[in-house]
């Protein structure tokens, strides 16, 4: 069932965001605020800043998701992974709101 869920979105960027939210256990607002520089591909972790109750937390990043993110980021642009751009802006969601992400 999960394979069908993740294959359902037509656009690759929607599949990536959906898979990232599910695999890392992110909340909608956390996904919106996530920056590319918050993703540590070497340690396979994601630094969630100012989450629920204004606390930071570290969540694991699966090998599969790390490979997919690196492939997607490098296929779009040759940018530094330390860039301070929101991930959601990078994948070009027009209106990054929790309601939009929940519909994907």
N, C-alpha and C positions, 0 to 999 in steps of 0.2 A: 504493500500500500504506500509506503514511503517513497519508493522509487517512482511510482505513478504521480505522487504529490509533487516531487521535485522536477519531474519531467513535464508537468502541466504548463508552467509558464512558457510562453512563446519566445520571449527575449532572454538571451543568456544573462544579461545583467539582473533580471528578476530572479532567475534560478540561483544565481550566486548569492544575492542578498537573502533569499529565502533559506538556502542551505546554511549560510553563515549564522543567521539568527537561530536556526534549529540546532546546528552542531555545537555552537558555543553557548547556547542557552541565554541569548541576549533578549532584553526587553526592547520594545519598539523604540522608545526614546534613546536607549543606549545605542542602537543601530544607527539612528539619525546622527548622534553626536560622535560616533566613532571616526577617528582620523587614521589615515594610512600609517602615520608615524606611531600610532598606538599598537600596531601589529608587529610583534617581534617574531620574525620568521626563523631566526636561529634558535631561540628558546621555545618556539612553538607556543606562544602565549599572546593573549590580547589584554591590554591594560584598559579597563573600563574606568573612566574618570567621572567623578561626581554622579554616581548612580543613585539608587534609592537611598534616602536619608543622607544625601550629600557625601557618600563614602565612595572611595575608590576600591576596585577589586581587580584581581587578575584571574582570567579564565583560560583554560587550555585551548589550544588550536590544534585540531587533528592534522595528521600528516596529509591526508587526502584533501582537506580544505586548504591547507597551506600551499600545496602544489597547484591546486586550482586557482587560488587567488594570485599567486605569482605568475602563472601562465596568463591569466586575464589581464593583470596590470601590465605585464611586459608586452602583451600583444597590442594593447591600446596605445601606449606611449612609452618612450624610454625615459622614465622619471626615476628619481631617487626614492627609495622606500622610506626615507626619513622626511619626506615632504609633509608639511603641516596642512594638508587639505582633507576635508571631511570625505570619508569613503563614499558616502551617499552622493556627494557632489561629483566625485570621480566617475561614478557609474551613471551620472546625469539623470537622476530622478528630477523631474521638473518641479514638483512640489513635495518636498520630503516632510511628510507629516505621518504620524502614527496611523491615521486612518488609511492613507494610501498604502503603506507597507502592509497593514493588516488585510487589505484587499488582494494583495499579490499572493 
